[in-house]
Amino acid sequence: MANGALIFLMAFLFLFLGYLGVPVAFALIAGVLVVTSFTPVGLPSIMTQMFNGIDVEALLAVPFFLLVGELMTAANVTARMITLSQALIGHVRGGLAQVVTVFSMFFAGISGSSAADVAVLSRSLGPDMKREGYNPAFIAALIASASTMANLIPPSIMAVVYGATGNVSIGGLFLGGVVPGLVVGIGLMIYSHFFGPIGVMRRRSSFGEVGEAMKGAAVPLVIPVIIMGGILSGFFTPTEAGVVAVAYILFVAIPLLNRGYLRRLPHDMAMTGLLYSIPLITIAAASAFGWMLAYLRGPAVVSGWITSAAGNDPFMVMLLLVGLFIIVGDFIDAIPAIIIFMPIIVDLTQATSINPVHMGVVIIVTLAFGLITPPYGIALLMASKFIGVRFGQAMFASFPIYIVFFAAILFTIFFPEIVLWLPKHLLPESVGCFRNPSGPGYICP
Amino acid sequence: MVLCGVAITGFTVTVICDIVTRMLGRPWLWLQEVTMTFFIYGVFIGTAAATRRNDHLYLAALAEAMTGRRRLAFEVFNRLVVLAVAGCMIWYGYLNFLDGFRSLRMPSMTPLASLYAAIPLCGILVALFTIEQLVNGWKHGFAEPG
């Protein structure tokens, strides 16, 4: 069978079985195993590829960032951050809608996954918003959109996976995600202000009240400082920063803020142990899928199409890749998408001399957008389930918010100097700068 | 579930020990091997546990929108696919495990097979849990994905 037909068969089997209800990881493996039997490749080597996909030290950061989010949520420490968000922005037009966005920005600095963000927001602010008369479809759309910032503002699990599989600096991706994250956040606030419901505006908090709320939220807000401080100072790898943050929560935050929670700790550790295996087995399966795709020369063909259409223009290449990933992100989860398509991304990044961190940030922003687009907008699916509204209604309510994401994606593509400003100044090596051999500072390409 | 907790606790402790011993200027190199062992086994055992609890990532279950015999047929088919993949993980994972005796992990010189064993082990557990689901589902109906 020709390579093209095998690639088509593998993709068809994955999507067909996946949409039939087979778990994503098993649907991926099934597709790969069937196609491998038509090639000279031995089936045991697919098992090796699965293993190699997760035998990567950097991926250890995934369970730690999940654990940080899980512990903070379970220990109910997030209530203090909601109080701070309300004190800062609760008086603005939009009321709780603005609080959702600001809280998401804070929480994104602690948790690396949208799922945790959606769960926390839906449970804590969802009922209050319903009571204040917000349309449930709008609530689900806003919570899902705001939760995507968890993948942009560091720490981000998507950035860890992208960095680990694409051999790109994870610290650089973390810092590069800050500006697009803020663009999405500010965009959502502008949208809520001008186009969202007026909501119930609280009275403006006094400086004393804001100070009190800041004091209350200070303990959890140290976590982003630990994570980014450790990475930027070169003292910790992202994995180690994750574990230090876990240790800080266990030995400082929880004893100070919610001592009673310690009894439930063993259960939550076991639960997180289960939760981290779900994305990682998908990474293992997607690695085997991506490897087979590369064996069948799929990436070379697709990157050939893209370069023949876009030439060597980096902006055109990124726009075409964004188009591809918007379609891909509509149908499959972000993590397998990153791994399956990594060979194509690497090919195009090298061919057009795009900075790998810039390309990574563009792809991550696009895939974060995929979390709210149908049919597989996992954040929107979760939010509509938690809020108790039909997915279709939440989807219609989210359509106008797409403009915010399109703006963020275009901004990320066309203003690399702004997106890369933070990594260039705080972690110069991550974007290809090197120490000036004849003087102080760095020389950047 | 308990084993998942043991795995995550295990590699959390070993990474902390790794940082501490490095700060003290006496790094224990073997800690990284222990960390990866906990991590890899945690992933594969967690996969089996997630299969039992229907906690995996799903695209969209067409079966969820159905009722009666058609629903039963879809649910049985989905689990047979998982069972077939589990069977492949057992057999080809076992062959891969045997192959793993030819490579060694550094610095302990333990055969890589000690890690490869996690794949057939996962296959066995997934197969058992899937058979359990098939039997229970046939008798009492299938649970929705978590």
Chai-1 contact restraints between the chains, C-beta under 6 A:
chainA,res_idxA,chainB,res_idxB,connection_type,confidence,min_distance_angstrom,max_distance_angstrom,comment,restraint_id
A,L17,B,V81,contact,1.0,0.0,6.0,A-B,restraint_1
A,G18,B,L59,contact,1.0,0.0,6.0,A-B,restraint_2
A,Y19,B,L59,contact,1.0,0.0,6.0,A-B,restraint_3
A,Y19,B,A60,contact,1.0,0.0,6.0,A-B,restraint_4
A,L20,B,L62,contact,1.0,0.0,6.0,A-B,restraint_5
A,G21,B,A61,contact,1.0,0.0,6.0,A-B,restraint_6
A,G21,B,A63,contact,1.0,0.0,6.0,A-B,restraint_7
A,G21,B,N78,contact,1.0,0.0,6.0,A-B,restraint_8
A,V22,B,N78,contact,1.0,0.0,6.0,A-B,restraint_9
A,V22,B,V81,contact,1.0,0.0,6.0,A-B,restraint_10
A,P23,B,H56,contact,1.0,0.0,6.0,A-B,restraint_11
A,V24,B,L57,contact,1.0,0.0,6.0,A-B,restraint_12
A,F26,B,V82,contact,1.0,0.0,6.0,A-B,restraint_13
A,F26,B,V85,contact,1.0,0.0,6.0,A-B,restraint_14
A,I29,B,V85,contact,1.0,0.0,6.0,A-B,restraint_15
A,A30,B,V81,contact,1.0,0.0,6.0,A-B,restraint_16
A,A30,B,V85,contact,1.0,0.0,6.0,A-B,restraint_17
A,L33,B,C88,contact,1.0,0.0,6.0,A-B,restraint_18
A,L43,B,Y92,contact,1.0,0.0,6.0,A-B,restraint_19
A,P44,B,Y92,contact,1.0,0.0,6.0,A-B,restraint_20
A,P44,B,L95,contact,1.0,0.0,6.0,A-B,restraint_21
A,P44,B,N96,contact,1.0,0.0,6.0,A-B,restraint_22
A,M47,B,Y92,contact,1.0,0.0,6.0,A-B,restraint_23
A,M47,B,G93,contact,1.0,0.0,6.0,A-B,restraint_24
A,M47,B,N96,contact,1.0,0.0,6.0,A-B,restraint_25
A,M47,B,I119,contact,1.0,0.0,6.0,A-B,restraint_26
A,T48,B,N96,contact,1.0,0.0,6.0,A-B,restraint_27
A,I54,B,V43,contact,1.0,0.0,6.0,A-B,restraint_28
A,L60,B,F39,contact,1.0,0.0,6.0,A-B,restraint_29
A,P63,B,I8,contact,1.0,0.0,6.0,A-B,restraint_30
A,E240,B,I19,contact,1.0,0.0,6.0,A-B,restraint_31
A,V243,B,T12,contact,1.0,0.0,6.0,A-B,restraint_32
A,V243,B,V15,contact,1.0,0.0,6.0,A-B,restraint_33
A,V243,B,I16,contact,1.0,0.0,6.0,A-B,restraint_34
A,M269,B,G5,contact,1.0,0.0,6.0,A-B,restraint_35
A,M269,B,I8,contact,1.0,0.0,6.0,A-B,restraint_36
A,M269,B,T9,contact,1.0,0.0,6.0,A-B,restraint_37
A,A270,B,M1,contact,1.0,0.0,6.0,A-B,restraint_38
A,A270,B,C4,contact,1.0,0.0,6.0,A-B,restraint_39
A,A270,B,G5,contact,1.0,0.0,6.0,A-B,restraint_40
A,T272,B,I8,contact,1.0,0.0,6.0,A-B,restraint_41
A,G273,B,C4,contact,1.0,0.0,6.0,A-B,restraint_42
A,G273,B,G5,contact,1.0,0.0,6.0,A-B,restraint_43
A,G273,B,A7,contact,1.0,0.0,6.0,A-B,restraint_44
A,G273,B,I8,contact,1.0,0.0,6.0,A-B,restraint_45
A,G273,B,G42,contact,1.0,0.0,6.0,A-B,restraint_46
A,G273,B,G46,contact,1.0,0.0,6.0,A-B,restraint_47
A,L274,B,C4,contact,1.0,0.0,6.0,A-B,restraint_48
A,L274,B,G46,contact,1.0,0.0,6.0,A-B,restraint_49
A,L274,B,A49,contact,1.0,0.0,6.0,A-B,restraint_50
A,L274,B,A50,contact,1.0,0.0,6.0,A-B,restraint_51
A,S277,B,V43,contact,1.0,0.0,6.0,A-B,restraint_52
A,S277,B,G46,contact,1.0,0.0,6.0,A-B,restraint_53
A,S277,B,T47,contact,1.0,0.0,6.0,A-B,restraint_54
A,I278,B,A50,contact,1.0,0.0,6.0,A-B,restraint_55
A,I278,B,H56,contact,1.0,0.0,6.0,A-B,restraint_56
A,I278,B,L57,contact,1.0,0.0,6.0,A-B,restraint_57
A,L280,B,V43,contact,1.0,0.0,6.0,A-B,restraint_58
A,I281,B,V43,contact,1.0,0.0,6.0,A-B,restraint_59
A,I281,B,T47,contact,1.0,0.0,6.0,A-B,restraint_60
A,T282,B,L57,contact,1.0,0.0,6.0,A-B,restraint_61
A,D333,B,L57,contact,1.0,0.0,6.0,A-B,restraint_62
A,Y376,B,L59,contact,1.0,0.0,6.0,A-B,restraint_63
